[in-house]
Amino acid sequence: MNDSPQTIYLKDYQVPEYLIEAVDLFFRLDEDLTLVTTEIQIVKNPKSTAQTHCLQLVGKDLKLLELAINQTKVSEDQYE
């Protein structure tokens, strides 16, 4: 895996398909464990013409415990 920075050119820019309106982080700090709960408000970007309807969230060294959309839990077979 190559972690060195890559140049991004203006000609390669695309309007993002989604916009992040707010991020709330809640931390529970214990001696042996840190639990972070994140609430993110994401909306479709009206300026985007993309038709993928795919939202990709990338994390490193994380364990997803639960995923919910509009307070409705999403089962593991509904995302990858």
BAROTI-610790 format. One record per residue (C-alpha): x, y, z; residue in one letter. Coordinates in nm, 4 decimals, m for minus. Each point is the difference from the previous one (the first is absolute). Example, Ala and Ser with C-alpha at 12.3 -4.5 7.8 and 13.67 -1.06 7.14 Angstrom:
<pts>
+----------+----------+----------+------+
!        u !        v !        w ! type !
+----------+----------+----------+------+
!   1.2300 !  m0.4500 !   0.7800 !    A !
!   0.1370 !   0.3440 !  m0.0660 !    S !
+----------+----------+----------+------+
</pts>
This chain:
<pts>
+----------+----------+----------+------+
!        u !        v !        w ! type !
+----------+----------+----------+------+
!   0.0000 !   0.0000 !   0.0000 !    M !
!   0.1354 !   0.3402 !  m0.0994 !    N !
!  m0.0761 !   0.2746 !   0.2541 !    D !
!   0.1955 !   0.2740 !  m0.1764 !    S !
!  m0.2034 !   0.3064 !  m0.1049 !    P !
!  m0.1356 !   0.0106 !  m0.3534 !    Q !
!  m0.0443 !   0.3144 !  m0.2055 !    T !
!  m0.3634 !   0.0873 !  m0.0772 !    I !
!  m0.0511 !   0.2282 !  m0.2956 !    Y !
!  m0.2853 !   0.2460 !  m0.0452 !    L !
!  m0.0892 !  m0.1694 !  m0.3311 !    K !
!  m0.0694 !  m0.3213 !   0.1964 !    D !
!  m0.2341 !   0.1672 !   0.2503 !    Y !
!  m0.3580 !  m0.1234 !   0.0153 !    Q !
!  m0.2847 !   0.1505 !   0.1958 !    V !
!  m0.0576 !  m0.2253 !   0.3032 !    P !
!  m0.3136 !  m0.2125 !  m0.0168 !    E !
!  m0.0727 !   0.0606 !   0.3689 !    Y !
!   0.0513 !   0.2888 !   0.2421 !    L !
!   0.0719 !  m0.0338 !   0.3710 !    I !
!  m0.2140 !   0.2503 !   0.1877 !    E !
!   0.0993 !  m0.0872 !   0.3579 !    A !
!   0.2155 !  m0.2408 !   0.1990 !    V !
!  m0.0532 !  m0.0748 !   0.3687 !    D !
!   0.2520 !  m0.2136 !   0.1878 !    L !
!  m0.0712 !  m0.1560 !   0.3397 !    F !
!   0.2914 !  m0.1543 !   0.1926 !    F !
!  m0.0086 !  m0.2549 !   0.2810 !    R !
!   0.3471 !  m0.0317 !   0.1448 !    L !
!   0.0803 !  m0.2973 !   0.2209 !    D !
!   0.3363 !  m0.1328 !   0.1153 !    E !
!  m0.0026 !  m0.2874 !  m0.2499 !    D !
!  m0.2367 !   0.1185 !  m0.2710 !    L !
!  m0.1041 !   0.3123 !  m0.1859 !    T !
!  m0.3441 !  m0.0002 !  m0.1585 !    L !
!  m0.0791 !   0.2709 !  m0.2523 !    V !
!  m0.3551 !   0.0498 !  m0.1219 !    T !
!  m0.0318 !   0.2143 !  m0.3098 !    T !
!  m0.3112 !   0.1617 !  m0.1404 !    E !
!   0.0436 !   0.1411 !  m0.3488 !    I !
!  m0.2601 !   0.1922 !  m0.1939 !    Q !
!   0.0552 !  m0.0683 !  m0.3701 !    I !
!  m0.2145 !   0.1299 !  m0.2855 !    V !
!   0.0025 !  m0.0491 !  m0.3764 !    K !
!   0.1804 !   0.2882 !  m0.1701 !    N !
!  m0.2479 !   0.1732 !  m0.2341 !    P !
!   0.2927 !   0.1077 !  m0.2225 !    K !
!   0.1129 !  m0.3588 !  m0.0568 !    S !
!  m0.0933 !  m0.1816 !  m0.3178 !    T !
!   0.1442 !  m0.3323 !   0.1199 !    A !
!  m0.2375 !  m0.2936 !  m0.0127 !    Q !
!   0.1909 !  m0.2525 !   0.2120 !    T !
!  m0.2117 !   0.0434 !   0.3152 !    H !
!   0.2877 !  m0.1545 !   0.1893 !    C !
!   0.1426 !   0.1526 !   0.3160 !    L !
!   0.3397 !  m0.1317 !   0.1025 !    Q !
!   0.1330 !   0.0655 !   0.3489 !    L !
!   0.3634 !  m0.0951 !   0.0458 !    V !
!   0.1546 !  m0.0599 !   0.3412 !    G !
!   0.3229 !  m0.1452 !   0.1250 !    K !
!   0.0388 !  m0.2253 !   0.3052 !    D !
!  m0.3709 !   0.0319 !   0.0833 !    L !
!  m0.2652 !  m0.2505 !   0.1002 !    K !
!  m0.3526 !   0.0825 !  m0.1133 !    L !
!  m0.2441 !  m0.0954 !   0.2751 !    L !
!  m0.3202 !   0.1328 !  m0.1521 !    E !
!  m0.1258 !   0.1955 !  m0.2987 !    L !
!  m0.3296 !   0.1892 !  m0.0041 !    A !
!  m0.1667 !   0.2253 !  m0.2556 !    I !
!  m0.2629 !   0.2424 !   0.1312 !    N !
!   0.0115 !  m0.1811 !   0.3376 !    Q !
!  m0.0775 !  m0.3333 !  m0.1722 !    T !
!   0.2614 !  m0.2709 !   0.0511 !    K !
!   0.1464 !  m0.1380 !  m0.3247 !    V !
!   0.0696 !  m0.3738 !  m0.0009 !    S !
!   0.3393 !  m0.1307 !  m0.1093 !    E !
!  m0.1443 !  m0.1487 !  m0.3205 !    D !
!  m0.1071 !   0.3476 !  m0.1152 !    Q !
!   0.3506 !   0.1467 !  m0.0309 !    Y !
!   0.3538 !  m0.1053 !  m0.0732 !    E !
+----------+----------+----------+------+
</pts>
